[in-house]
């Protein structure tokens, strides 16, 4: 069966799934969704993703939306060693904490700030930057003395957090004062199978 990922190269949500597919070494087909033409709101796409959002993963007859749900599915299906999502209750809970951060503070902070600059989204840029700053203060402290966010080795928590944090400067959120975050980003980028997300030359990244 062919794994197909419906994505857009500038979407951090889609990138986290593409990154994990590559880290797992899974062959897959990339299907770019034309957001400008509103292809994500077409009936055939809504049949796969009822909220009209990317990414969508197709694995044989299965279609899944929501990037974090897709990460969990891929980890449980294609990582028999349970490296990326621990089996024990505490390990799973520690990963889930950071998946919630990815869906909350990351989405409302660095991701939202970047949306304003990259896609001209009508969001409160100052509020998003403030949320990002608070998040980065906590995350930098958490990562001090740690290699990865939820376990001794990388997990899907690191994958879920990486894309928007790595591209935070595109939303005018500086990374320079956060040495532990910067070191963690370099560790993720050194993983075998890492693939980068397309850089947009806007904001502090211009």
BELNORFEN-V858415 format. One record per backbone hydrogen bond with DSSP energy under -1.0 kcal/mol. CO is the residue of the C=O (numbers start at 1). NH is the residue of the N-H. If there is no record, write none. Layout:
CO:NH + CO:NH
//
This chain:
2:60 + 3:29 + 4:58 + 5:31 + 6:56 + 7:33 + 8:11 + 11:15 + 12:16 + 14:18 + 15:19 + 16:20 + 17:21 + 18:22 + 19:23 + 20:24 + 21:26 + 29:5 + 31:7 + 33:35 + 34:39 + 35:38 + 38:41 + 39:42 + 42:46 + 43:47 + 45:48 + 45:49 + 49:52 + 56:6 + 57:64 + 58:4 + 59:62 + 62:59 + 64:57 + 66:70 + 67:71 + 68:72 + 69:73 + 70:74 + 71:75 + 72:76 + 73:77 + 74:78 + 75:79 + 79:82 + 84:156 + 88:92 + 89:93 + 90:94 + 91:95 + 92:96 + 93:97 + 94:98 + 95:99 + 96:100 + 97:101 + 98:102 + 99:103 + 100:104 + 101:106 + 104:108 + 105:109 + 106:111 + 109:113 + 110:114 + 111:115 + 112:116 + 113:117 + 114:118 + 115:119 + 115:121 + 121:123 + 123:125 + 124:128 + 125:129 + 126:130 + 127:131 + 128:132 + 129:133 + 130:134 + 131:135 + 132:136 + 133:137 + 134:138 + 135:139 + 136:140 + 137:141 + 138:142 + 139:143 + 143:146 + 155:159 + 156:160 + 157:161 + 158:162 + 161:165 + 162:166 + 163:167 + 165:168 + 167:170 + 168:171 + 168:173 + 169:172 + 169:204 + 175:178 + 178:182 + 179:183 + 180:184 + 181:185 + 182:186 + 183:187 + 184:188 + 185:189 + 186:190 + 188:191 + 191:194 + 200:202 + 202:205 + 203:206
//
